Amino acid sequence: MKRLTPYLCGWLILLFSSLASADLTIQITKGSDQAIPIAVVPFAEQDGTLPEDIADIVSNDLARSGQFDPLARSALVATPHTSDQVYYRDWRAVDSNYVVVGQVTPQGNDYRIQFELMDVYGEKRMLGEAVTVSANQLRAGAHYVSDKVFEAITGVRGAFSTRIAYVTAQGAGDDRQFALHVADADGHNGQQILGSDDPIMSPAWSPDGKKLAYVSFESGNSAIYVQNLATGQRVQLTSFSGINGAPAWSPDGRRLAMSLSKDGQPEIYVMDIGSRGLQRLTNNDSIDTEPSWAPDGQSLVFTSDRSGGPQLYRYNLGSGQSERLTFTGNYNSRGRFSPDGKTLFMIHRGNDGFHVARQDLDTNRLTILSDSRWDESPSVAPNGSMVIFATQQGNRGVLSVVSADGNASYRLPSAQGDVREPAWSPFMN
């Protein structure tokens, strides 16, 4: 039996308890016709007074992935809590491919979550595990169950226990307020980590998930900061004249790519965080911005207008050469690699607006994923299964998520005004 290590959102509880926090809500906008039917049976509880419904959280996690179609509770043919109570013929009758059962029992001040996964048509137990959590970690425990179930069936590590960062803006004119938040991947447990009268932009997670780099205008000009989420300590890395923007961590966490205009036009630079040494990568008369590292750390993708309009280029650190990657359409920007480095996600302008798209780097085939019109700032889940981005809903900015195949999507609106600049964390443990 495992004990879940303190969920990393604990970074913020004491430090920022006095700051505003609010959850994002989930609105599923499109499901996949190819989603796998699965039954997540309500977990048995000793006294029925748990503050969280574990099975409901697991069911919602799996539904959001776009790869699963959980049965409604009204469609459940039985409510077993252990594998020996599961009769496969009953679940075949409702076309459920898998069944998840479990129970939650108190253990002192903690809770033991025991869960099992059954393959209905294979008539076998695929997974059985128990995890111990504290009372305020019940949602984290549920996400852990979701991750294990997702991986057991798909072979891909689940990303339900990860986090997102995002920026909110409220008010208008001189009264406009900005804030940087982090939350669970499902929008819950939101915490504000920075508030400002001036814009905040481009949050980026360090590879270990312990720090955020971002751009703040609090000094009157753009500047890049790095903030430790556990201690709240932050340092200012750049304060050059002109643009200081688009920070991006290298995979080893030792360097930060960025766009600076201190020598004229915006160009791509890389800073060694330890020494603060700065290396200029690009050097031309175009605007070069929005760098993002390849997973192997040997190259970066960036946006440049050197061909007459925004397109994506790859800079090879070994050769010092840049090559153009995108040729479909006259606008492609904000490139982000998939975790395996085989796919590039981006913002593509089509005939009806700006959309999230993906491009296969072997075939160069480009596929539009989103059906909204004003999309920006895509960020890829660490398992590559989903992409979070900002878009418009009415006259408000909201976050939206689309599956990597484009077959499923959901939105994460906030009651806190406009929501922008999302960033998906790495795996947290």
C-alpha positions in Angstrom: 0.0 0.0 0.0 1.3 3.4 -0.9 1.1 6.7 0.9 0.6 9.7 -1.3 3.3 12.2 -0.8 2.0 15.7 0.1 0.4 17.0 -3.1 2.5 19.9 -4.4 -0.3 22.4 -4.1 0.7 22.4 -0.4 3.4 24.8 -1.6 0.9 27.6 -1.4 -1.5 26.9 1.5 0.2 28.9 4.2 1.9 31.5 2.0 -1.1 32.6 0.1 -4.1 31.8 2.3 -4.9 35.5 2.5 -5.0 35.9 -1.2 -8.0 35.4 -3.4 -8.7 32.0 -4.8 -11.4 30.5 -6.8 -11.9 27.3 -8.8 -12.4 27.1 -12.5 -15.5 25.2 -13.6 -15.7 22.5 -16.3 -18.0 22.6 -19.3 -17.6 19.6 -21.6 -18.2 20.9 -25.1 -17.5 17.9 -27.3 -17.1 14.1 -26.6 -15.4 11.5 -28.7 -17.5 9.0 -30.7 -14.6 6.6 -30.1 -14.5 6.9 -26.3 -14.2 3.7 -24.3 -17.3 2.8 -22.2 -16.3 2.5 -18.5 -18.2 2.2 -15.3 -16.9 3.9 -12.2 -18.9 2.6 -9.3 -19.4 4.8 -6.2 -16.7 3.9 -3.6 -17.9 2.4 -0.3 -17.6 4.7 2.6 -17.7 3.7 6.3 -19.8 6.5 7.5 -20.9 8.2 4.2 -19.7 11.6 5.3 -16.6 12.1 3.1 -16.2 15.7 1.9 -15.3 14.4 -1.6 -16.9 11.8 -3.9 -13.9 9.8 -5.1 -15.7 7.9 -7.9 -17.3 11.1 -9.2 -13.9 12.8 -9.5 -12.4 9.7 -11.2 -15.3 9.6 -13.6 -15.0 13.3 -14.5 -11.2 12.9 -15.0 -11.7 10.1 -17.4 -14.5 11.8 -19.3 -12.4 15.0 -19.7 -9.6 13.0 -21.4 -11.9 12.3 -24.3 -10.8 8.7 -24.3 -13.4 7.3 -22.0 -17.2 7.5 -21.8 -18.2 6.8 -18.1 -21.6 5.4 -17.5 -24.1 7.6 -15.8 -24.8 6.4 -12.2 -28.4 5.8 -13.2 -27.1 3.3 -15.8 -25.1 1.2 -13.3 -26.4 -2.3 -13.1 -24.9 -2.9 -9.6 -22.8 -1.2 -7.0 -20.0 -3.7 -6.2 -17.0 -2.5 -4.0 -14.6 -5.3 -4.6 -13.6 -7.4 -7.6 -15.2 -10.6 -6.3 -18.6 -8.8 -6.3 -18.3 -8.0 -10.0 -20.3 -10.2 -12.4 -19.0 -9.6 -15.9 -22.1 -10.7 -17.7 -24.1 -7.9 -16.0 -21.6 -5.2 -17.3 -21.5 -6.7 -20.8 -25.2 -6.2 -20.9 -24.7 -2.4 -20.6 -21.7 -2.5 -23.0 -19.2 -1.4 -20.4 -15.7 -2.4 -21.3 -14.2 -1.8 -17.9 -15.4 -1.4 -14.2 -13.7 0.5 -11.5 -14.6 -0.3 -7.9 -13.3 0.7 -4.5 -13.7 1.7 -0.9 -12.5 4.4 1.4 -11.8 3.7 5.1 -10.6 5.9 7.9 -7.1 5.2 9.3 -6.6 7.5 12.2 -6.5 11.0 10.7 -6.0 9.7 7.2 -8.0 7.7 4.7 -7.1 4.5 2.8 -8.4 4.5 -0.8 -8.5 1.0 -2.2 -9.4 0.5 -5.8 -9.6 -2.2 -8.5 -10.0 -2.2 -12.3 -11.7 -5.0 -14.1 -11.6 -5.9 -17.8 -15.2 -6.9 -18.5 -14.7 -8.7 -21.8 -11.4 -10.2 -20.8 -13.0 -11.2 -17.4 -9.9 -10.3 -15.5 -8.7 -8.0 -12.8 -6.2 -5.5 -14.3 -5.3 -3.4 -11.4 -5.6 -3.4 -7.6 -3.9 -0.9 -5.3 -4.4 1.1 -2.2 -3.2 4.6 -1.3 -3.3 6.5 2.0 -4.1 10.2 2.0 -4.9 12.9 4.5 -8.4 14.5 4.6 -7.3 17.5 2.6 -5.7 15.2 0.0 -8.8 13.3 -1.0 -9.0 15.0 -4.4 -5.4 14.3 -5.0 -6.0 10.6 -4.1 -8.9 10.5 -6.6 -6.6 12.0 -9.3 -4.0 9.3 -8.4 -6.7 6.6 -9.0 -7.6 8.2 -12.4 -3.9 8.3 -13.4 -3.5 4.6 -12.6 -6.7 3.5 -14.4 -5.8 5.7 -17.5 -2.3 4.2 -17.7 -3.5 0.6 -17.2 -5.9 0.8 -20.1 -4.1 3.1 -22.6 -0.4 2.4 -21.7 0.1 6.2 -21.4 0.8 7.9 -18.1 -2.2 9.8 -16.8 -1.8 13.6 -16.3 -4.8 14.2 -13.9 -2.4 14.9 -10.9 -0.7 17.8 -12.7 -1.3 21.5 -12.3 -2.0 24.5 -14.6 -1.0 28.1 -14.3 -2.9 31.0 -15.8 -3.5 34.7 -15.6 -6.7 36.5 -14.8 -7.7 40.1 -15.5 -10.6 42.0 -13.9 -11.9 45.5 -14.2 -11.3 48.1 -16.8 -9.0 51.0 -17.5 -6.9 52.2 -14.6 -8.8 49.9 -12.3 -7.8 46.7 -14.2 -6.2 44.1 -11.9 -4.1 41.1 -12.9 -3.3 38.0 -11.0 -1.2 34.8 -11.6 -2.8 31.6 -10.3 -2.1 27.9 -10.1 -4.7 25.2 -9.9 -5.2 21.4 -10.3 -5.5 20.3 -13.9 -9.3 20.1 -13.4 -9.5 23.7 -12.2 -10.0 23.0 -8.5 -7.8 24.1 -5.6 -7.0 27.4 -7.3 -4.5 29.7 -5.6 -3.4 33.2 -6.4 0.4 33.6 -6.2 0.8 37.1 -7.5 -1.5 40.1 -7.8 -0.6 43.3 -9.7 -2.0 46.5 -11.1 0.2 45.8 -14.2 0.0 43.1 -16.8 1.4 39.6 -16.1 2.2 37.4 -19.0 3.7 34.1 -20.2 3.9 31.8 -17.1 6.2 28.9 -17.7 6.8 25.9 -15.4 10.3 24.7 -14.5 10.8 21.0 -15.4 10.6 20.0 -11.7 7.3 21.9 -11.2 8.7 23.9 -8.3 9.1 27.3 -10.0 7.3 29.6 -12.4 9.0 32.0 -14.8 6.8 34.9 -16.0 6.8 38.4 -17.4 5.6 41.3 -15.2 5.3 45.0 -16.1 5.3 46.1 -12.4 8.5 48.1 -12.9 7.0 50.1 -15.8 8.7 47.9 -18.4 8.5 44.2 -19.1 10.8 42.1 -17.0 11.3 38.3 -16.5 10.9 36.9 -13.0 11.3 33.4 -11.5 9.3 32.6 -8.5 9.7 29.6 -6.1 6.2 28.3 -5.4 7.1 26.7 -2.0 8.7 29.8 -0.5 7.3 32.6 -2.5 10.8 33.9 -3.1 11.3 35.4 -6.5 14.2 36.9 -8.5 14.2 39.3 -11.4 16.3 37.8 -14.2 16.1 40.5 -16.8 15.4 44.3 -16.9 16.8 45.2 -20.3 15.4 48.2 -22.2 12.7 47.2 -24.7 11.0 43.8 -24.8 11.8 41.1 -22.1 9.4 38.3 -23.0 8.4 34.7 -23.6 10.5 32.8 -21.0 10.9 29.0 -21.7 12.8 26.5 -19.5 15.2 24.1 -21.0 14.5 20.4 -20.2 17.3 20.3 -17.7 16.1 23.4 -15.9 19.4 25.1 -16.1 18.7 27.6 -18.9 15.9 29.9 -19.9 15.2 30.9 -23.5 13.6 34.3 -24.0 12.9 37.0 -26.5 14.8 40.3 -26.0 14.9 43.5 -28.0 17.8 45.1 -26.2 19.9 45.1 -29.3 17.2 46.2 -31.7 14.6 43.8 -33.1 13.3 41.1 -30.8 15.7 38.1 -31.0 16.0 34.7 -29.3 18.4 34.5 -26.4 19.3 31.8 -23.9 20.3 32.6 -20.3 22.3 30.3 -18.0 20.2 30.8 -14.8 23.2 30.0 -12.5 25.7 32.4 -14.0 23.2 34.8 -15.7 25.3 34.5 -18.8 23.4 35.4 -22.0 23.8 33.8 -25.5 22.2 35.4 -28.5 20.9 32.7 -31.0 19.2 34.7 -33.8 20.4 37.7 -35.6 18.4 39.3 -38.4 16.0 42.1 -39.2 12.8 40.2 -38.4 10.9 39.7 -35.2 11.9 36.4 -33.5 9.9 35.5 -30.4 8.0 32.7 -28.5 10.9 30.2 -28.1 10.1 26.7 -26.9 12.5 23.8 -26.3 12.5 20.4 -28.0 12.2 17.6 -25.5 15.8 16.5 -26.1 17.1 20.1 -25.4 19.1 20.1 -28.7 16.9 22.6 -30.5 14.2 25.3 -30.1 11.1 26.2 -32.1 10.3 29.9 -32.3 8.0 32.3 -34.2 9.5 34.6 -36.8 8.2 36.9 -39.5 11.4 36.6 -41.6 9.3 35.1 -44.5 6.8 38.0 -44.5 4.4 36.7 -41.9 4.5 34.7 -38.6 5.8 31.1 -39.2 7.6 28.6 -37.0 11.3 27.8 -37.3 13.6 25.4 -35.5 17.0 26.6 -34.3 19.6 23.8 -33.9 21.9 24.5 -31.0 24.6 22.3 -32.4 24.8 23.8 -35.9 23.5 27.3 -35.1 21.2 27.1 -38.1 17.5 27.8 -38.4 15.0 26.0 -40.6 11.4 26.8 -41.4 8.9 24.2 -40.2 5.5 25.5 -41.2 4.3 26.3 -44.8 0.5 25.8 -44.6 -1.2 29.2 -44.5 0.2 32.6 -43.8 0.1 32.6 -40.0 1.5 30.0 -37.6 2.7 30.9 -34.2 3.4 29.8 -30.6 4.8 26.4 -31.4 5.0 23.7 -28.7 6.4 20.2 -29.1 4.7 17.0 -28.0 6.6 15.2 -25.3 8.0 12.7 -27.9 9.1 15.5 -30.1 7.2 14.1 -33.2 4.4 16.7 -33.2 4.2 20.4 -33.1 1.2 22.2 -31.7 0.6 25.8 -32.6 -1.9 28.6 -33.4 -2.9 28.5 -37.1 -4.9 31.2 -38.8 -7.5 29.7 -41.2 -10.3 31.3 -43.1 -12.6 31.6 -40.1 -10.1 32.7 -37.4 -7.3 31.5 -35.2 -7.3 27.8 -34.1 -5.2 25.3 -32.2 -3.5 23.0 -34.8 -1.0 20.2 -34.8 1.6 19.3 -37.4 3.2 16.0 -37.8 6.9 16.7 -38.2 7.6 13.7 -40.4 4.9 14.3 -42.9 4.3 18.1 -42.3 0.6 17.4 -42.4 -1.3 20.1 -40.4 -4.6 19.3 -38.7 -6.9 21.9 -37.0 -8.0 20.7 -33.6 -10.3 23.5 -32.2 -13.5 24.9 -33.5 -13.4 28.3 -31.7 -12.2 31.4 -33.5 -9.9 33.4 -31.3 -7.4 30.9 -29.8 -4.0 31.7 -28.4 -1.3 30.4 -26.0 -1.5 26.6 -26.4 0.3 24.4 -23.8 0.6 20.7 -24.0 -0.1 18.2 -21.2 3.0 16.3 -20.1 1.6 13.0 -21.5 0.8 14.7 -24.8 -2.9 13.7 -24.7 -4.4 17.2 -24.3 -3.7 20.9 -25.2 -4.9 23.8 -23.0 -5.3 27.2 -24.6 -7.0 30.6 -24.2 -10.0 31.6 -26.3 -13.1 33.8 -26.2 -16.6 32.9 -24.9 -18.9 35.8 -25.5 -16.9 38.9 -24.4 -14.8 37.0 -21.9 -11.5 35.2 -22.1 -11.7 31.5 -21.0 -9.5 28.5 -21.0 -10.3 25.6 -23.2 -8.8 22.1 -23.6 -8.8 19.9 -26.7 -7.6 16.4 -27.1 -4.5 15.9 -29.2 -6.6 14.2 -31.9 -9.3 16.9 -31.8 -12.1 14.5 -30.9 -13.0 15.9 -27.5 -12.9 19.3 -25.7 -14.0 21.1 -22.6 -13.8 24.7 -21.2 -12.6 26.1 -17.9 -14.3 29.4 -17.4 -13.7 31.5 -14.3 -15.9 33.8 -12.2 -12.8 36.1 -11.9 -13.1 37.8 -15.2 -10.9 37.1 -18.2 -8.6 34.1 -18.1 -5.5 34.0 -20.3 -2.0 32.6 -20.7 -2.4 29.0 -19.6 0.6 26.7 -18.9 0.3 23.0 -18.2 2.8 21.7 -15.5 5.2 18.8 -15.9 4.5 15.6 -14.0 4.7 16.5 -10.3 6.3 13.3 -9.0 
